[in-house]
Amino acid sequence: MGYKDVYASWQADPENFWMTQAEAISWDQKPTRALTSPDTDLYEWFADSMVNTCYNAVDRHVENGRGDQVAIIHDSPITNSIHKITFAELKDRVASLAGALAAKGITKGDRVIIYMPMVPEALEAMLACARLGAIHSVVFGGFASNELAVRIDDAQPKAIIAASCGLEPGRVVHYKPLVDGAIELAQHKPEFTVIFQREQEVAALKDGYDFDWHGFQAGVTPADCVPVEGNHPAYILYTSGTTGQPKGVVRHTAGHLVALNWSMKAIYNVDPGDVFWAASDVGWVVGHSYICYGPLIHGNTTIVFEGKPIGTPDAGTFWRIIDEHKVRSFFTAPTAFRAVKREDPKGEFLAKYDISHLRAIYLAGERADPDTIEWAQNVTGKPIYDHWWQTETGWTIAGNPAGIEALPVKIGSPTVAMPGYDIQVLDEGGNQMPAGELGAIAVKLPLPPGTLPTLWNAEARFRKSYLTTFPGYYETGDAGIIDEDGYLYIMARTDDVINVAGHRLSTGAMEEVLASHPDVAECAVIGVTDQLKGQLPMGFVCLTTGVNRPHEEITAECVKLVREKIGPVAAFKLCAVVDRLPKTRSGKILRATMVKLADSEAFKLPATIDDPAILDEIKVALQGLGYAKG
Ligand SMILES: CCC(=O)SCCNC(=O)CCNC(=O)[C@H](O)C(C)(C)COP(=O)(O)OP(=O)(O)OC[C@H]1O[C@@H](n2cnc3c(N)ncnc32)[C@H](O)[C@@H]1OP(=O)(O)O
């Protein structure tokens, strides 16, 4: 069957489509139904089943003869090491860790925060939680204590599992003090921590509170897999919203298993035993779905990469890994390719390696610009498939279903809706737009298995954020068009969320930090175009009356403050002092106009602008930061 037939078969009978895909999962109790609806606009998948994620990702492969197959390859050009773990070894390691967690009282439903760099132990921690039915919440290592504290207070974890340190090029990230700082800041106090000591930095442990990863496993009974209900939360993953309070995306167990398993062949075109590599981080949804769970559930070897596309040691790293580990499908963010392209425009590093066994390259996380796609096509000679999805959905909304049928690539489009997603482009009144016309992208409810059923402890926010604007639809927050062939094009965000190097960040959260500076009376943060990272945050601060310190001193403090409060991942380095911010007469800051000015794009003066002269002042400030020169 080709794509159209598969999509039509889903449309004709979604229940049958997903029940058929569910047959690939090993259930403790099979579901009798795919979809149920606990409330008028809330949906759950395979809710009456009993199942365990870790069993499906690890144990069953050992039982089915894959015990000697490598499950995880840790390739760390930063520490210059490669380490392989088979499925049989992984089972022992995870069962032991889960046994130690159980011995310290972790049981089904308890939350555990995981704050770890790109080491296999991060995946083992996730799987150990899944083994017990504990709900993990992985926090990206580039976030600072304050962000970790916000997540601790929301998830209320019983324990935190962390590493002693992370390794960024030329710098050791001291995780343990960040964890200690977060626990101090948080209202909720976890009962204990487990620290994986790395040889690059051995952290000091507090007796009776911080437990050494290896030490606390000594002599424990390995834990068996605990079957959980299909609608039991597998994990919570926080993502930026429009305010400083991140949204806790909940992922239910059974739908997650079914959807990810299906996606590995249908979208990424790998068979069990193949090596699959997603060069992302376990702290992001790509890391959850396609470094940890998807490949392992499907019986693939996954790669945990601790390095960067360039500088570790050079722009040939991606090609070296693809060659050395015989990667079949490779997934990365456009930013990573832009970095490689800048350093090695002719792909000279690639000539040193054999990537003939690689089938295709998949891009996601941000808009894939045509230049980057064409460059990647030219240097690799491989199909480059952009695909579009979100933390909320957990897997592809629109993509090129290469394992079903490779559709022609239209550069600039992530291709077509995947089965499970009825994507529509709507006008402000919720009416469908004609083909080729711009509108808000929405997905008709119900969303497919593996997507978010709600937000952690925030059902009202879930409804308000996603279900209210267009009743009967999930509002994606992206705007775009669908062409006459059904190809989707993502054009812009409809809110104040920006995307910096594939990292989704909230300008609202940065504004909250800037506003906390004692000399700042008012501020605005916008996302400006950047050739490498796609977008960069830029802050404008108005000073409190009477403050007459040098502006450079204050902006340097603002930059430092955002790094301290949100973390280096915010990449907040552009900040200017201005006298006034451009506003409408009703007081709304004209951020979209400021973005156009910064990017030297044409714009219409908003009819409701209070004082147009302020835009000239902003232009001067932008020029001081190297923008608005056109
Ligand atoms: C489809 C659904 C989704 O969208 S899920 C999200 C998908 N996004 C991704 O996978 C992210 C893709 N981006 C990347 O992997 C990186 O940005 C790449 C391209 C590798 C570039 O990395 P890098 O050069 O470090 O730039 P950056 O902008 O990421 O980092 C900014 C500063 O943050 C730091 N940082 C980064 N990661 C960590 C970490 N884990 N722990 C601690 N710090 C971290 C970087 O070192 C950098 O710091 P500095 O400002 O240079 O000092």
The ligand as an ORCA input file, in Angstrom:
! r2SCAN-3c Opt
* xyz 0 1
  C      10.621     17.975     16.808
  C      10.390     18.260     18.230
  C      11.438     19.180     18.754
  O      11.537     20.254     18.294
  S      12.444     18.618     19.996
  C      13.814     19.698     19.994
  C      14.787     19.378     18.899
  N      15.943     20.182     19.064
  C      17.172     19.706     19.162
  O      17.415     18.543     19.034
  C      18.250     20.712     19.439
  C      19.179     20.823     18.293
  N      20.302     21.691     18.626
  C      21.457     21.211     19.056
  O      21.650     20.011     19.201
  C      22.526     22.205     19.383
  O      21.970     23.475     19.447
  C      23.688     22.194     18.370
  C      23.183     22.374     16.952
  C      24.435     20.892     18.514
  C      24.639     23.366     18.700
  O      25.028     23.274     20.039
  P      25.800     24.470     20.786
  O      26.921     24.896     19.948
  O      26.104     24.013     22.160
  O      24.787     25.674     20.814
  P      23.451     25.827     21.663
  O      22.714     26.991     21.115
  O      22.712     24.567     21.694
  O      23.963     26.148     23.131
  C      23.954     27.452     23.713
  C      24.745     27.392     24.997
  O      24.159     26.360     25.830
  C      25.174     25.422     26.203
  N      24.610     24.081     26.251
  C      24.059     23.400     25.248
  N      23.690     22.196     25.658
  C      24.035     22.108     26.978
  C      23.930     21.105     27.966
  N      23.373     19.941     27.702
  N      24.390     21.368     29.205
  C      24.936     22.564     29.498
  N      25.060     23.563     28.589
  C      24.625     23.328     27.358
  C      26.239     25.517     25.142
  O      27.489     25.117     25.633
  C      26.204     27.000     24.817
  O      26.908     27.669     25.849
  P      27.806     28.957     25.578
  O      26.861     30.105     25.497
  O      28.539     28.738     24.289
  O      28.692     29.024     26.762
*
